[in-house]
Amino acid sequence: MATTRVSPAFSGEVLHRLAQRIRGPLIQPTDPVYDRARALYNGMIDKHPALIVQAADVADVVATVEFARDNGVLLAVRGGGHNGGGLGSCDDGVVLDLINMDGVRVDPTTRTARVEGGATLGQVDHATHAFGLAVPAGIIGTTGIGGLTLGGGIGYLARQYGLSIDNLLGVDMVLANGHFITASAQEHPDLFWAVRGGGGNFGVVTAFLFQLHPVDTVIAGPTFWPLEQLPEVMRWYREFIVQAPEELNGFFAILKVPPVPVFPAELHGETVATIVWCYTGAPDQAGPLFDQVQAVGSPLLHAVGPMPYPALQSMFDPLLPPGLQWYWRADFFNEIPDAAIEQHLAYARALPTPLSTMHLYPIDGAAHRVGRRDTAFSYRDATWAGVFAGIDPDPANAGAIKTWSVGYQEALHPYSAGGAYVNFMMEEGQDRIRATYRDNYDRLARIKATYDPNNLFRVNQNIRPA
Ligand SMILES: Cc1cc2nc3c(=O)[nH]c(=O)nc-3n(C[C@H](O)[C@H](O)[C@H](O)COP(=O)(O)OP(=O)(O)OC[C@H]3O[C@@H](n4cnc5c(N)ncnc54)[C@H](O)[C@@H]3O)c2cc1C
C-alpha cells in the first residue's frame, strides 16, 4: 500500500519530459509492479519511493541523475538491493535501479571482465567461470557487485587476491553534474581512490573493469564442531589462519546447522562452531592442510571436497532468500583474545533464531599488502571483518534479532579495531562512518566536495562534502 507524498516533480509535464528521455520502465506507486520493484532484500526495511527508474543504459542513468538534481528530489541508487540498512532505496524520492544493467563481458586474453553496475555476484561468477576465471567478491550470489565493490568486497579469495577493490582497474561513472567519465589509475585518480571503499558517494558506477584470476574447481565446504569446543577451535584458528598458505581461506562462523539433506539429520538445528573453507591451491597439498583441521577437537562433520567455484559461491543462497528480516552490526578485529572468545561462546548460546549467525572473515594476506592510504578502505591492518547478523523470516522476531546483534557487537567492541566494514553496517550515524574511514575521511570529504558538492548522492554511508 503506497503512502507516498507526491511532489510536483512526479506529476504532469516534468515527469512526461523524463519519460521521453528514458528507455527503461518508469514505475510509480499506482503501477501493479510497484511493490515488487520497491522490495528490498532486507524485509525489515520498507521504503516507498515516489518513482523507480529501471535504467536500460547509461543514457537513462544520466537522465535520471539530471532529473533528481534539477528538481531537488532525493535520489537513491540501487545495485543489488542487498544493503543491510536499505540504502538502495528511499522514501518519497526517486530510485535509480540498475537491475537491468547486468551485463558481464569477459576478455579471456587480458583476463578482465567489464561488469555493469547492476549485476549480481551470481551473474559475474557464471560469466567468468566459463573461462576458468573469477573476480574476488562476496559469498552470496544475489548480492550486488555495485554496493559490494564500492564498499571494499570481502570474500573467499581475499587472502590470495585481495578485496574486490584491489582487483578493480577502472570504473565508468555518471557524476552529479551528469557527465560520464572513466576513473582509473590514469584518469581521475583521486576519484578512483575514493570509489575503492568510499561507497556510492561520488556518482553512479555504470560499469566496473575487474582483473580476473584463474579460479575454477576449489576444495571447499564447512567443518562443524560442537559448540562447547568453540573456545578450543577459535584459539587454534586465530593462530592457524594467519600463517596458512594464502590459497586457503576459512571464515569462522557460529550457526545452527540448517535442516537440509546434505547434513546428517541428527545435526539439524544444533548450534555449532564452524569454519567454511575455500582452498584454491594444488590439490595434493589439500590433504595435509585439512588433516591439521580435522585434528582440532572432535569435528562433528568435515564436509569439504572439490566443487566448481560458483557452487561454493551460491552454497548459502537457498537458505537466505530475499525478504527475511535482517539486523546486523559489525567491527574489524586485529586479534581474538581469550576474553573475546568467552563472549563469542555466550552469544552463540543465546542465538535468537535458526538463521542468525556470526562470521569472522579473514582480510589478511593480499588484502594486507595494500596500504591503508592507498585506497579509501582504511582497515588494511585488521585481520578479520566480523559481522553479527540477526536473521529471521518472522517480523515478530525483529526486536529479538536486533537486541542480540547489538548486544553481541557491543560486547565484542572493546576487543575490536574501532571501526566496522561499511557494507556490514546499518544506518549508525556519522561517528561510526568516521570510525570506518579514520584518517581517510578528510580526503574523502574533499573529493566529495569536488565531484558532488551538493551531496546529491547521500542515500549511502554518507561522506559529507568538506
Ligand atoms: C546476504 C548478504 C551477504 C553478503 N555477503 C557479503 C560478502 O560476502 N562480502 C561483502 O563484502 N559484503 C557482503 N554483503 C554486504 C554487501 O556488500 C552490502 O550489503 C552491499 O551494500 C550490497 O550491495 P548491493 O548493490 O546489493 O546493495 P544496494 O542496496 O543496491 O546498494 C548499497 C549501496 O551501494 C550503492 N550502490 C550500489 N550499486 C551502485 C552503483 N552501481 N553505483 C553507485 N552506487 C551504488 C547504493 O546507492 C547504496 O548506497 C552481504 C550482504 C548480504 C545481505
The ligand as an SDF file (V2000), in Angstrom:
LIG
                    3D

 53 58  0  0  0  0  0  0  0  0999 V2000
   23.1230  -11.9790    2.3190 C   0  0  0  0  0  0  0  0  0  0  0  0
   24.2450  -10.9870    2.2280 C   0  0  0  0  0  0  0  0  0  0  0  0
   25.5380  -11.4520    2.0310 C   0  0  0  0  0  0  0  0  0  0  0  0
   26.6060  -10.5690    1.9500 C   0  0  0  0  0  0  0  0  0  0  0  0
   27.8640  -11.0610    1.7810 N   0  0  0  0  0  0  0  0  0  0  0  0
   28.9020  -10.2060    1.6580 C   0  0  0  0  0  0  0  0  0  0  0  0
   30.2160  -10.6960    1.4320 C   0  0  0  0  0  0  0  0  0  0  0  0
   30.4560  -11.8940    1.3680 O   0  0  0  0  0  0  0  0  0  0  0  0
   31.2140   -9.7910    1.3000 N   0  0  0  0  0  0  0  0  0  0  0  0
   30.9990   -8.4540    1.3570 C   0  0  0  0  0  0  0  0  0  0  0  0
   31.9500   -7.6990    1.2020 O   0  0  0  0  0  0  0  0  0  0  0  0
   29.7690   -7.9640    1.5960 N   0  0  0  0  0  0  0  0  0  0  0  0
   28.7210   -8.8100    1.7480 C   0  0  0  0  0  0  0  0  0  0  0  0
   27.4710   -8.3250    1.9890 N   0  0  0  0  0  0  0  0  0  0  0  0
   27.2850   -6.8970    2.2090 C   0  0  0  0  0  0  0  0  0  0  0  0
   27.1000   -6.1870    0.8980 C   0  0  0  0  0  0  0  0  0  0  0  0
   28.3670   -5.8890    0.3730 O   0  0  0  0  0  0  0  0  0  0  0  0
   26.3060   -4.8990    1.1280 C   0  0  0  0  0  0  0  0  0  0  0  0
   25.0380   -5.2170    1.6190 O   0  0  0  0  0  0  0  0  0  0  0  0
   26.2120   -4.0590   -0.1430 C   0  0  0  0  0  0  0  0  0  0  0  0
   25.7120   -2.7990    0.2150 O   0  0  0  0  0  0  0  0  0  0  0  0
   25.3300   -4.7120   -1.1660 C   0  0  0  0  0  0  0  0  0  0  0  0
   25.3860   -4.0470   -2.3870 O   0  0  0  0  0  0  0  0  0  0  0  0
   24.0970   -4.0170   -3.3310 P   0  0  0  0  0  0  0  0  0  0  0  0
   24.4850   -3.3580   -4.6000 O   0  0  0  0  0  0  0  0  0  0  0  0
   23.4680   -5.3550   -3.3750 O   0  0  0  0  0  0  0  0  0  0  0  0
   23.1440   -3.1130   -2.4380 O   0  0  0  0  0  0  0  0  0  0  0  0
   22.2280   -1.8360   -2.6860 P   0  0  0  0  0  0  0  0  0  0  0  0
   21.3070   -1.8370   -1.5050 O   0  0  0  0  0  0  0  0  0  0  0  0
   21.6320   -1.8070   -4.0290 O   0  0  0  0  0  0  0  0  0  0  0  0
   23.2570   -0.6360   -2.5930 O   0  0  0  0  0  0  0  0  0  0  0  0
   24.0790   -0.4360   -1.4700 C   0  0  0  0  0  0  0  0  0  0  0  0
   24.7380    0.9390   -1.5430 C   0  0  0  0  0  0  0  0  0  0  0  0
   25.6200    0.9660   -2.6670 O   0  0  0  0  0  0  0  0  0  0  0  0
   25.2100    1.9560   -3.6000 C   0  0  0  0  0  0  0  0  0  0  0  0
   25.3520    1.4000   -4.9440 N   0  0  0  0  0  0  0  0  0  0  0  0
   25.0430    0.1560   -5.3540 C   0  0  0  0  0  0  0  0  0  0  0  0
   25.3750   -0.0150   -6.6490 N   0  0  0  0  0  0  0  0  0  0  0  0
   25.8900    1.1670   -7.0620 C   0  0  0  0  0  0  0  0  0  0  0  0
   26.4120    1.6320   -8.2950 C   0  0  0  0  0  0  0  0  0  0  0  0
   26.4810    0.8470   -9.3630 N   0  0  0  0  0  0  0  0  0  0  0  0
   26.8590    2.9120   -8.3590 N   0  0  0  0  0  0  0  0  0  0  0  0
   26.8110    3.7170   -7.2700 C   0  0  0  0  0  0  0  0  0  0  0  0
   26.3230    3.3340   -6.0760 N   0  0  0  0  0  0  0  0  0  0  0  0
   25.8720    2.0740   -5.9770 C   0  0  0  0  0  0  0  0  0  0  0  0
   23.7750    2.2680   -3.2390 C   0  0  0  0  0  0  0  0  0  0  0  0
   23.4190    3.5710   -3.5870 O   0  0  0  0  0  0  0  0  0  0  0  0
   23.7500    2.0620   -1.7330 C   0  0  0  0  0  0  0  0  0  0  0  0
   24.2260    3.2150   -1.0600 O   0  0  0  0  0  0  0  0  0  0  0  0
   26.3700   -9.1830    2.0510 C   0  0  0  0  0  0  0  0  0  0  0  0
   25.0740   -8.7210    2.2350 C   0  0  0  0  0  0  0  0  0  0  0  0
   24.0220   -9.6140    2.3470 C   0  0  0  0  0  0  0  0  0  0  0  0
   22.6560   -9.0970    2.6330 C   0  0  0  0  0  0  0  0  0  0  0  0
  1  2  1  0
  2  3  1  0
  2 52  2  0
  3  4  2  0
  4  5  1  0
  4 50  1  0
  5  6  2  0
  6  7  1  0
  6 13  1  0
  7  8  2  0
  7  9  1  0
  9 10  1  0
 10 11  2  0
 10 12  1  0
 12 13  2  0
 13 14  1  0
 14 15  1  0
 14 50  1  0
 15 16  1  0
 16 17  1  0
 16 18  1  0
 18 19  1  0
 18 20  1  0
 20 21  1  0
 20 22  1  0
 22 23  1  0
 23 24  1  0
 24 25  2  0
 24 26  1  0
 24 27  1  0
 27 28  1  0
 28 29  2  0
 28 30  1  0
 28 31  1  0
 31 32  1  0
 32 33  1  0
 33 34  1  0
 33 48  1  0
 34 35  1  0
 35 36  1  0
 35 46  1  0
 36 37  1  0
 36 45  1  0
 37 38  2  0
 38 39  1  0
 39 40  1  0
 39 45  2  0
 40 41  1  0
 40 42  2  0
 42 43  1  0
 43 44  2  0
 44 45  1  0
 46 47  1  0
 46 48  1  0
 48 49  1  0
 50 51  2  0
 51 52  1  0
 52 53  1  0
M  END
$$$$
